[in-house]
Amino acid sequence: MNINDQQRVSIISEALPYLREFRGKTFVIKYGGSSMVNEEIKQKVIEDIALLHYAGVKVVLVHGGGPEINQMLDRLNIKSQFKDGLRITNQETMEIVEMILTGKVQKDLVAKLNKAGAKAIGICGKDANHMIAKKVEHPDIDLGLTGEIKKINPEILQVLMKEDYLPVISSIAPDSNFISHNINADNVASEVAIALKAEKLIFLTDTAGVLEDSNNPNSLIQKLNIEKALNLIDKGIINGGMIPKVKNSIECLNKGVHSVHILNGKYKHVLLLEIFTQSGVGTMISKNNK
């Protein structure tokens, strides 16, 4: 046996206790950002998710699709407008958003997952009314049909997972009048994870995780508990766009999610390295992390 073979066996051996621990547990994965644009990286993410599915993990995948939406709006000469990171969604834009997310992006992910051997099925909030939206009220501007989750009914997800299906959720949901709203995919993933009491909520992002120094990518903080996370926010170490993500993670932990992981989705096999190795590669936030 050569050195490379020994290394492979060692890696598999390291993964074994995690495979035992997480079999039958629910992971909610939010997938978006630039890792969805790069086809090579996307294929590796798909393979990782399919492997988790094969290993007996109950995976729910929530996806975004901002770059694809922007590309289609540009082709149609419709200006993309944002306020505080949220898309301003008029009726014309909403039609494009729904077409891209529930059509092009979702079906591409479902097809790739099924090709990799998973039993993936695409749904959005309209299916079985499992998500109900409400309009986001902004103090300065009307965001149109931009919404947030008001209510989750997890029954359809539980039925699908019981039959070994892998739900792929587009971040579209109707309000109480059955009018479609565009929902931030982080919001959808968080609310789904809370409703399912997920073992893990995993954000595949464009950043490595929480950094001690935002200018130093090697200053990754790998483990955080709630108290330390709040302390880092107070000190300004956690800042900018990471603040809402960490605060959202804390809310999920307080509502029953066991741990939240923030990973850089641009690296190959980042999911498997985070979940099945002792060191991990991103930031894990939980109630009791040292």
Backbone torsions as a table, in degrees:
resi	resn	phi	psi	omega
1	MET	NA	126.5	179.6
2	ASN	-85.2	176.6	-175.7
3	ILE	-61.4	-41.9	-178.9
4	ASN	-62.4	-41.0	177.6
5	ASP	-63.4	-41.5	178.5
6	GLN	-62.4	-40.3	178.7
7	GLN	-63.8	-41.4	179.7
8	ARG	-63.3	-45.3	179.3
9	VAL	-62.2	-40.2	179.2
10	SER	-62.5	-40.9	179.2
11	ILE	-64.8	-44.3	178.6
12	ILE	-62.5	-41.8	179.6
13	SER	-62.9	-39.6	178.5
14	GLU	-64.2	-33.6	-177.2
15	ALA	-75.4	-22.9	-170.9
16	LEU	-55.3	-49.0	-179.5
17	PRO	-63.2	-31.6	178.5
18	TYR	-71.9	-36.6	175.9
19	LEU	-60.7	-42.1	177.8
20	ARG	-65.9	-43.9	-174.7
21	GLU	-65.7	-38.5	-170.2
22	PHE	-98.6	-4.4	177.8
23	ARG	-60.7	126.9	-179.4
24	GLY	85.6	-6.5	179.1
25	LYS	-85.3	159.8	-178.1
26	THR	-101.4	126.4	172.7
27	PHE	-114.4	128.1	171.2
28	VAL	-104.1	122.5	-177.1
29	ILE	-114.5	123.6	173.6
30	LYS	-97.5	123.6	-174.6
31	TYR	-120.7	123.8	179.0
32	GLY	-168.1	-168.2	176.7
33	GLY	76.9	-161.5	-173.1
34	SER	-68.8	-21.3	179.2
35	SER	-67.5	-17.2	175.5
36	MET	-82.6	-19.3	-176.3
37	VAL	-84.8	-38.9	179.6
38	ASN	-76.7	114.3	-174.0
39	GLU	-65.3	-34.9	179.7
40	GLU	-66.5	-45.6	178.8
41	ILE	-66.3	-40.7	179.1
42	LYS	-58.0	-41.8	-179.2
43	GLN	-63.4	-38.1	178.4
44	LYS	-67.6	-38.5	176.6
45	VAL	-62.2	-44.6	178.5
46	ILE	-59.7	-44.5	-179.9
47	GLU	-63.0	-40.2	178.5
48	ASP	-63.5	-44.5	-179.3
49	ILE	-65.2	-41.3	177.8
50	ALA	-62.8	-37.9	178.7
51	LEU	-65.9	-41.9	176.1
52	LEU	-58.1	-43.0	178.9
53	HIS	-61.0	-46.2	177.7
54	TYR	-60.4	-34.5	-176.7
55	ALA	-78.2	-0.2	175.9
56	GLY	95.7	6.1	175.1
57	VAL	-77.9	136.4	176.8
58	LYS	-86.2	99.1	-175.0
59	VAL	-96.4	133.9	167.9
60	VAL	-119.4	123.9	-177.6
61	LEU	-105.8	123.2	174.7
62	VAL	-110.8	128.8	-175.3
63	HIS	-122.0	152.7	168.4
64	GLY	-99.3	-156.4	-179.7
65	GLY	171.7	30.6	-176.7
66	GLY	-54.7	-48.6	-179.5
67	PRO	-59.8	-40.6	179.0
68	GLU	-66.9	-38.0	177.1
69	ILE	-63.7	-45.7	-179.9
70	ASN	-61.0	-40.5	-180.0
71	GLN	-62.3	-42.9	180.0
72	MET	-68.7	-40.5	177.6
73	LEU	-62.3	-39.9	177.4
74	ASP	-62.2	-42.7	179.6
75	ARG	-61.6	-31.3	-178.6
76	LEU	-95.5	8.4	-179.7
77	ASN	56.9	39.2	174.5
78	ILE	-108.4	124.7	-175.2
79	LYS	-73.5	131.8	173.4
80	SER	-81.6	128.0	-179.6
81	GLN	-126.8	138.7	-178.1
82	PHE	-133.5	153.4	173.4
83	LYS	-141.2	119.1	179.9
84	ASP	53.4	40.7	176.9
85	GLY	82.0	-2.4	179.8
86	LEU	-104.9	138.0	179.6
87	ARG	-74.0	131.5	171.8
88	ILE	-79.1	117.2	-167.0
89	THR	-119.2	95.5	172.4
90	ASN	-81.1	179.4	-174.7
91	GLN	-61.4	-41.9	179.6
92	GLU	-62.6	-45.1	178.6
93	THR	-65.4	-38.0	-179.5
94	MET	-60.2	-39.6	179.4
95	GLU	-62.3	-40.0	178.8
96	ILE	-69.4	-44.1	179.4
97	VAL	-57.1	-47.2	-178.3
98	GLU	-66.1	-40.1	179.3
99	MET	-62.6	-45.1	-177.7
100	ILE	-70.7	-46.9	-174.7
101	LEU	-70.7	-51.6	-175.4
102	THR	-83.4	-14.1	179.2
103	GLY	-103.5	-84.7	-171.2
104	LYS	-60.7	-56.8	-172.7
105	VAL	-68.3	-49.8	-177.1
106	GLN	-62.1	-47.2	-176.3
107	LYS	-68.1	-30.0	174.6
108	ASP	-65.2	-43.8	178.6
109	LEU	-65.0	-43.9	179.8
110	VAL	-60.8	-45.2	-179.4
111	ALA	-62.5	-43.7	-179.6
112	LYS	-65.6	-41.1	178.5
113	LEU	-64.7	-41.6	178.9
114	ASN	-66.8	-37.0	176.9
115	LYS	-63.4	-32.7	179.5
116	ALA	-80.5	-3.6	174.3
117	GLY	107.3	-1.7	177.5
118	ALA	-83.1	161.4	175.3
119	LYS	-101.8	75.4	-174.5
120	ALA	-88.0	146.1	176.8
121	ILE	-143.3	134.4	-175.4
122	GLY	-94.2	134.6	176.2
123	ILE	-142.2	164.1	169.2
124	CYS	-135.0	-175.3	-175.7
125	GLY	-62.1	-21.5	179.4
126	LYS	-70.9	-25.1	-177.5
127	ASP	-75.2	117.7	-179.1
128	ALA	58.3	18.5	-178.8
129	ASN	49.9	40.7	-174.7
130	HIS	-79.3	-11.5	172.2
131	MET	-133.5	133.6	174.9
132	ILE	-117.9	133.1	-176.3
133	ALA	-104.1	162.6	167.4
134	LYS	-136.2	152.2	-177.1
135	LYS	-65.7	137.8	173.3
136	VAL	-78.3	122.4	178.5
137	GLU	-95.7	115.9	179.1
138	HIS	-105.0	138.6	-176.4
139	PRO	-66.7	-21.4	-172.7
140	ASP	-110.2	-18.7	-170.9
141	ILE	-155.4	152.6	174.1
142	ASP	-84.4	116.5	-178.1
143	LEU	-85.1	2.4	177.7
144	GLY	70.7	-129.6	-176.3
145	LEU	-92.8	36.6	172.0
146	THR	-91.5	125.3	-173.6
147	GLY	-127.3	-178.1	172.3
148	GLU	-139.6	164.3	-175.4
149	ILE	-75.4	126.8	174.7
150	LYS	-94.7	-38.4	-175.1
151	LYS	-154.5	141.6	174.1
152	ILE	-119.2	130.7	169.6
153	ASN	-110.7	104.8	-171.9
154	PRO	-79.6	1.4	-171.1
155	GLU	-56.5	-46.6	-177.1
156	ILE	-64.3	-35.9	177.9
157	LEU	-66.6	-41.5	179.4
158	GLN	-65.0	-39.5	177.7
159	VAL	-63.6	-45.5	-179.4
160	LEU	-63.7	-45.2	-178.6
161	MET	-66.9	-35.1	177.7
162	LYS	-60.4	-33.7	179.4
163	GLU	-92.6	14.8	173.9
164	ASP	71.7	24.7	172.0
165	TYR	-88.2	154.3	177.8
166	LEU	-111.1	102.3	-179.1
167	PRO	-70.2	134.6	174.6
168	VAL	-115.8	113.4	-169.2
169	ILE	-105.9	124.5	170.1
170	SER	-85.8	144.2	-173.9
171	SER	-85.2	57.2	174.6
172	ILE	-122.7	133.4	179.0
173	ALA	-148.2	147.4	177.4
174	PRO	-85.1	153.7	171.2
175	ASP	-86.4	-170.9	-176.6
176	SER	-66.7	-14.6	175.3
177	ASN	-99.7	11.3	177.7
178	PHE	65.0	30.2	174.5
179	ILE	-96.5	126.9	-176.3
180	SER	-65.6	140.1	174.9
181	HIS	-128.1	148.0	177.2
182	ASN	-89.3	119.4	-174.9
183	ILE	-111.5	140.2	173.0
184	ASN	-61.1	129.8	-174.0
185	ALA	-65.3	-29.4	174.7
186	ASP	-61.5	-42.0	179.6
187	ASN	-62.7	-44.1	179.2
188	VAL	-62.2	-49.0	-178.0
189	ALA	-59.9	-41.2	-179.2
190	SER	-64.4	-46.8	-177.7
191	GLU	-68.4	-35.4	176.0
192	VAL	-65.2	-43.3	179.8
193	ALA	-62.0	-41.0	178.5
194	ILE	-64.9	-45.5	-177.7
195	ALA	-63.2	-33.5	-178.5
196	LEU	-92.4	-2.1	-174.8
197	LYS	50.6	51.9	-171.6
198	ALA	-64.7	147.1	172.7
199	GLU	-65.1	-43.3	-178.9
200	LYS	-138.8	140.4	166.9
201	LEU	-114.1	122.3	-173.7
202	ILE	-120.1	122.4	176.3
203	PHE	-101.2	115.8	171.0
204	LEU	-90.1	110.1	-171.3
205	THR	-120.6	-168.5	177.0
206	ASP	-100.8	8.4	178.9
207	THR	-126.5	159.4	-174.2
208	ALA	-71.1	-22.5	-175.0
209	GLY	141.2	-151.5	178.7
210	VAL	-85.3	127.0	-178.4
211	LEU	-107.8	141.1	173.4
212	GLU	-65.0	-36.4	177.7
213	ASP	-130.8	114.2	-174.9
214	SER	-61.7	-18.0	179.0
215	ASN	-93.0	-1.8	-177.6
216	ASN	-122.9	102.0	-177.7
217	PRO	-64.5	-13.2	179.4
218	ASN	-89.9	4.6	-177.4
219	SER	-99.9	32.7	-177.3
220	LEU	-60.4	133.0	171.6
221	ILE	-95.5	112.1	-170.4
222	GLN	-83.0	-28.9	-178.7
223	LYS	-133.9	133.6	178.5
224	LEU	-136.3	144.1	164.8
225	ASN	-106.4	175.6	-174.5
226	ILE	-61.7	-45.4	-178.0
227	GLU	-59.9	-46.0	-179.1
228	LYS	-67.3	-38.1	179.4
229	ALA	-61.8	-45.1	179.1
230	LEU	-64.3	-37.2	178.3
231	ASN	-64.0	-40.5	179.5
232	LEU	-68.6	-31.7	174.7
233	ILE	-67.1	-45.9	179.3
234	ASP	-59.6	-36.2	-179.3
235	LYS	-80.5	-8.8	-179.0
236	GLY	82.9	5.4	177.8
237	ILE	-71.3	-44.5	167.9
238	ILE	-87.3	118.7	-174.2
239	ASN	-144.8	177.9	175.7
240	GLY	58.3	-138.8	-176.2
241	GLY	-69.3	-12.8	178.6
242	MET	-76.8	-22.6	-178.7
243	ILE	-60.2	-54.7	179.8
244	PRO	-62.2	-32.9	179.7
245	LYS	-66.7	-41.7	180.0
246	VAL	-71.5	-41.7	177.6
247	LYS	-62.4	-39.7	176.4
248	ASN	-63.2	-39.2	178.1
249	SER	-62.6	-41.8	179.7
250	ILE	-63.3	-41.6	177.8
251	GLU	-60.3	-42.4	178.6
252	CYS	-61.4	-43.9	179.6
253	LEU	-62.0	-40.3	-179.0
254	ASN	-71.1	-14.0	-179.0
255	LYS	-111.5	17.9	168.9
256	GLY	114.7	-9.8	176.0
257	VAL	-74.2	136.6	-173.5
258	HIS	-75.1	-44.3	178.6
259	SER	-153.2	153.5	178.7
260	VAL	-122.5	135.6	-177.9
261	HIS	-121.9	133.6	176.4
262	ILE	-114.9	116.6	-172.7
263	LEU	-127.3	153.9	173.3
264	ASN	-86.3	106.0	-176.3
265	GLY	-72.8	-1.1	-178.6
266	LYS	-83.6	-5.8	-179.4
267	TYR	-102.7	142.2	-177.0
268	LYS	-64.8	134.9	173.8
269	HIS	59.9	28.9	-179.0
270	VAL	-63.3	-32.9	179.1
271	LEU	-62.3	-48.7	-177.4
272	LEU	-67.5	-37.7	179.5
273	LEU	-65.5	-36.2	179.7
274	GLU	-73.0	-41.1	-170.8
275	ILE	-85.9	-36.6	-170.2
276	PHE	-109.9	13.0	174.0
277	THR	-125.3	153.0	-176.5
278	GLN	-69.0	-35.9	-175.6
279	SER	-78.3	-36.2	-176.6
280	GLY	71.2	174.0	-177.3
281	VAL	-135.1	-1.4	-179.9
282	GLY	-130.1	-158.7	176.7
283	THR	-103.0	126.0	174.2
284	MET	-107.6	126.1	177.8
285	ILE	-112.6	126.4	175.9
286	SER	-145.6	171.0	-176.4
287	LYS	-64.7	-35.3	-167.7
288	ASN	-118.4	13.2	178.0
289	ASN	-60.0	139.3	176.4
290	LYS	-79.3	NA	NA
